[in-house]
Amino acid sequence: MNAEAKLINVAQRNCDFHRGFLALQDERNNWVSNIRGNLPKDLTGTLFRNGPGAMNAGSEAYAHWFDGPGMISAVTFIDGKVHFKNRYVRTPKYLGDRQQGRVSSRGFGTQIKGGWRKNILKPLSNPANTGVSWHGDKLCAFYEGGQPYRLNPETLETLGPEYYGSTLNPRTTISAHGKIHPRTGNQINFGINLVGLGWRGIKCALDVHDIPANGHNVRSCRIPLDRFPFLHDFGLTENYAIFVVSSVNFKLGGPLLGTTTLSENLRYNDQQAMRGIVVDLRTMTVAQEFELPPGIVVHFANSFEADSELVTDFFHATSTEGFAWLGDVFDVQTVAGAQLQRLRINLKTGHTSLEAFDHAPAGEFPAWNTNRTGLRSEHCFYVGHAPGREHGFFNSFVTLNTHTGAFTQTDVGENRYTSEALFTAKACPKTQDDGYLLAVVYDARSHRSEIQIRDAQNPEEEIAAVLLDHHIPFGFHGHFTANTFLK
């Protein structure tokens, strides 16, 4: 079955979650009047979401979810009304694929047709499809295999690459998981870069950046790595950045020669310890290094300091099941989750310990009250699979009390699926996590999406939902800001 036939076949499957990966070709800009329930009067701002807006270029399909072109959605809440707009990020990849009607550049898991001769030494394209952030009066779309792209927040038009002065260049990368330090206003971020050749092969390094809101006078440090790892996220405390280099590495020979993709050369070594690195942000130096048992860490929740200890929560796995399904999203049966664990690091003794939240459901895409980033926070909000429905895409919201281990799990409903629920505080919160959860929920029966607003203290209670007359393709990460950006 060719790519076009496969896409048509998926589109005809009634109530199938795979349809949530189909493209939204239209770029819209309209008010939404179809609201279920009553919008909170104190909910003002914009929910930005980023993700692959299509899984095909003409009749050719992308071979990996990471390769679809980034599409930004903006849902604005203002004066009891809701506005929606979406727009593709005009990267060279998007423009080339659109102009040629086919895959015109290499991706993380997608080759240009024509074999190794068409792919040898060709760089991987940047679809700008993973994260989105409003920082320092700049809206940027992120992909960890390149530089961010700056967007006009009012129109979502692409303005061009953002290099933060001369911190980045067209050959360097920055992650899609930068975190804004609530007390300094700076964005802390990192990138994995190739820095040269040695007798053991290609040299790699972890570059850590402290980026002020104005984008200038960036402080950075470079930490040599002994392998080219998959490093996607990190933990941020008041004074430290915590990195865990998983037991997952990339072999670069095939990708450089053009014979295979980077995705095909991802390897999990169950005999290789994870490497922990703590960077002191005050001096931009390594404060501590340590080893952890073999494993895979993709996403971090919140982190904090407690006397001489650093404490960070992350989702931990011991197999590549969580990567395998990404290669063919139209055939996958189950999206794998991971287990939330807590890492403690004693800065005085060097001792580390891992503790599991034993009874918490597996899941992914953690969120928290970002006003508390780097400080002890009470809850972690994430998505998982509802009991008895451990198939398909994520279909439940989980709220975990990280102090007690107690949790609630809310099923979003039959043939309904969701991703990353973001927290925003109420205008006058009575408790630390008194606020709203905002999430895009896809209904496979109607092939439409809605933006749900739930009570973070009682997530089983849906306060309101914005009902769209179209779907938003499954995406990765989002950002909420109190700004509205409407002319």
ChimeraX attribute file (.defattr): number of C-alpha atoms within 10 A of each C-alpha:
attribute: neighborCount
match mode: 1-to-1
recipient: residues
	/A:1	7
	/A:2	9
	/A:3	17
	/A:4	14
	/A:5	11
	/A:6	14
	/A:7	22
	/A:8	12
	/A:9	13
	/A:10	18
	/A:11	16
	/A:12	10
	/A:13	13
	/A:14	14
	/A:15	16
	/A:16	18
	/A:17	27
	/A:18	22
	/A:19	26
	/A:20	29
	/A:21	23
	/A:22	24
	/A:23	19
	/A:24	20
	/A:25	12
	/A:26	11
	/A:27	12
	/A:28	12
	/A:29	14
	/A:30	10
	/A:31	13
	/A:32	16
	/A:33	12
	/A:34	13
	/A:35	17
	/A:36	14
	/A:37	12
	/A:38	13
	/A:39	19
	/A:40	15
	/A:41	13
	/A:42	14
	/A:43	20
	/A:44	22
	/A:45	19
	/A:46	24
	/A:47	23
	/A:48	24
	/A:49	29
	/A:50	30
	/A:51	29
	/A:52	28
	/A:53	27
	/A:54	22
	/A:55	26
	/A:56	23
	/A:57	22
	/A:58	15
	/A:59	15
	/A:60	17
	/A:61	21
	/A:62	27
	/A:63	22
	/A:64	18
	/A:65	24
	/A:66	25
	/A:67	29
	/A:68	28
	/A:69	29
	/A:70	31
	/A:71	29
	/A:72	30
	/A:73	26
	/A:74	26
	/A:75	21
	/A:76	25
	/A:77	22
	/A:78	19
	/A:79	11
	/A:80	12
	/A:81	15
	/A:82	20
	/A:83	18
	/A:84	18
	/A:85	18
	/A:86	25
	/A:87	22
	/A:88	27
	/A:89	28
	/A:90	20
	/A:91	20
	/A:92	14
	/A:93	24
	/A:94	22
	/A:95	15
	/A:96	16
	/A:97	19
	/A:98	14
	/A:99	12
	/A:100	11
	/A:101	14
	/A:102	18
	/A:103	24
	/A:104	20
	/A:105	21
	/A:106	25
	/A:107	26
	/A:108	22
	/A:109	21
	/A:110	25
	/A:111	25
	/A:112	18
	/A:113	15
	/A:114	8
	/A:115	12
	/A:116	18
	/A:117	13
	/A:118	15
	/A:119	22
	/A:120	16
	/A:121	12
	/A:122	18
	/A:123	15
	/A:124	21
	/A:125	20
	/A:126	28
	/A:127	30
	/A:128	34
	/A:129	30
	/A:130	27
	/A:131	26
	/A:132	31
	/A:133	26
	/A:134	18
	/A:135	19
	/A:136	14
	/A:137	9
	/A:138	16
	/A:139	22
	/A:140	27
	/A:141	30
	/A:142	29
	/A:143	23
	/A:144	24
	/A:145	22
	/A:146	25
	/A:147	27
	/A:148	29
	/A:149	24
	/A:150	23
	/A:151	23
	/A:152	14
	/A:153	20
	/A:154	13
	/A:155	15
	/A:156	20
	/A:157	16
	/A:158	19
	/A:159	15
	/A:160	16
	/A:161	18
	/A:162	22
	/A:163	19
	/A:164	18
	/A:165	12
	/A:166	11
	/A:167	16
	/A:168	17
	/A:169	14
	/A:170	10
	/A:171	11
	/A:172	18
	/A:173	23
	/A:174	25
	/A:175	22
	/A:176	28
	/A:177	25
	/A:178	23
	/A:179	22
	/A:180	24
	/A:181	21
	/A:182	15
	/A:183	11
	/A:184	10
	/A:185	15
	/A:186	21
	/A:187	22
	/A:188	23
	/A:189	22
	/A:190	28
	/A:191	25
	/A:192	26
	/A:193	21
	/A:194	15
	/A:195	13
	/A:196	10
	/A:197	10
	/A:198	8
	/A:199	6
	/A:200	8
	/A:201	11
	/A:202	15
	/A:203	17
	/A:204	20
	/A:205	20
	/A:206	22
	/A:207	18
	/A:208	22
	/A:209	22
	/A:210	23
	/A:211	23
	/A:212	20
	/A:213	18
	/A:214	15
	/A:215	19
	/A:216	13
	/A:217	14
	/A:218	18
	/A:219	16
	/A:220	18
	/A:221	17
	/A:222	18
	/A:223	14
	/A:224	13
	/A:225	16
	/A:226	10
	/A:227	17
	/A:228	21
	/A:229	20
	/A:230	18
	/A:231	22
	/A:232	21
	/A:233	25
	/A:234	29
	/A:235	25
	/A:236	31
	/A:237	22
	/A:238	20
	/A:239	15
	/A:240	24
	/A:241	24
	/A:242	22
	/A:243	22
	/A:244	25
	/A:245	28
	/A:246	27
	/A:247	24
	/A:248	24
	/A:249	17
	/A:250	17
	/A:251	17
	/A:252	17
	/A:253	15
	/A:254	15
	/A:255	25
	/A:256	17
	/A:257	15
	/A:258	22
	/A:259	15
	/A:260	20
	/A:261	24
	/A:262	21
	/A:263	21
	/A:264	16
	/A:265	16
	/A:266	18
	/A:267	15
	/A:268	18
	/A:269	17
	/A:270	15
	/A:271	10
	/A:272	15
	/A:273	17
	/A:274	21
	/A:275	17
	/A:276	17
	/A:277	19
	/A:278	22
	/A:279	21
	/A:280	17
	/A:281	22
	/A:282	11
	/A:283	13
	/A:284	17
	/A:285	16
	/A:286	16
	/A:287	14
	/A:288	16
	/A:289	16
	/A:290	15
	/A:291	14
	/A:292	18
	/A:293	15
	/A:294	21
	/A:295	22
	/A:296	25
	/A:297	27
	/A:298	20
	/A:299	21
	/A:300	27
	/A:301	25
	/A:302	26
	/A:303	27
	/A:304	23
	/A:305	20
	/A:306	12
	/A:307	8
	/A:308	11
	/A:309	18
	/A:310	25
	/A:311	25
	/A:312	24
	/A:313	25
	/A:314	25
	/A:315	22
	/A:316	23
	/A:317	21
	/A:318	18
	/A:319	17
	/A:320	15
	/A:321	14
	/A:322	17
	/A:323	12
	/A:324	15
	/A:325	18
	/A:326	19
	/A:327	20
	/A:328	15
	/A:329	22
	/A:330	21
	/A:331	12
	/A:332	16
	/A:333	14
	/A:334	17
	/A:335	21
	/A:336	23
	/A:337	21
	/A:338	23
	/A:339	19
	/A:340	28
	/A:341	20
	/A:342	19
	/A:343	17
	/A:344	20
	/A:345	24
	/A:346	17
	/A:347	16
	/A:348	9
	/A:349	9
	/A:350	12
	/A:351	11
	/A:352	17
	/A:353	11
	/A:354	14
	/A:355	11
	/A:356	16
	/A:357	18
	/A:358	11
	/A:359	11
	/A:360	19
	/A:361	23
	/A:362	20
	/A:363	23
	/A:364	29
	/A:365	21
	/A:366	23
	/A:367	21
	/A:368	22
	/A:369	22
	/A:370	19
	/A:371	17
	/A:372	20
	/A:373	22
	/A:374	26
	/A:375	18
	/A:376	17
	/A:377	20
	/A:378	16
	/A:379	25
	/A:380	21
	/A:381	26
	/A:382	26
	/A:383	28
	/A:384	28
	/A:385	29
	/A:386	20
	/A:387	13
	/A:388	6
	/A:389	14
	/A:390	15
	/A:391	16
	/A:392	18
	/A:393	26
	/A:394	28
	/A:395	25
	/A:396	24
	/A:397	26
	/A:398	27
	/A:399	26
	/A:400	21
	/A:401	17
	/A:402	16
	/A:403	10
	/A:404	10
	/A:405	14
	/A:406	13
	/A:407	16
	/A:408	16
	/A:409	20
	/A:410	19
	/A:411	19
	/A:412	19
	/A:413	12
	/A:414	13
	/A:415	17
	/A:416	25
	/A:417	25
	/A:418	26
	/A:419	25
	/A:420	25
	/A:421	28
	/A:422	25
	/A:423	26
	/A:424	25
	/A:425	20
	/A:426	19
	/A:427	12
	/A:428	9
	/A:429	10
	/A:430	10
	/A:431	10
	/A:432	14
	/A:433	22
	/A:434	18
	/A:435	23
	/A:436	25
	/A:437	25
	/A:438	22
	/A:439	22
	/A:440	24
	/A:441	28
	/A:442	28
	/A:443	23
	/A:444	21
	/A:445	15
	/A:446	14
	/A:447	21
	/A:448	18
	/A:449	25
	/A:450	23
	/A:451	21
	/A:452	21
	/A:453	27
	/A:454	21
	/A:455	19
	/A:456	24
	/A:457	16
	/A:458	15
	/A:459	19
	/A:460	17
	/A:461	12
	/A:462	17
	/A:463	17
	/A:464	19
	/A:465	22
	/A:466	24
	/A:467	18
	/A:468	16
	/A:469	13
	/A:470	14
	/A:471	23
	/A:472	28
	/A:473	25
	/A:474	28
	/A:475	25
	/A:476	18
	/A:477	22
	/A:478	24
	/A:479	17
	/A:480	22
	/A:481	15
	/A:482	14
	/A:483	15
	/A:484	18
	/A:485	13
	/A:486	11
	/A:487	5
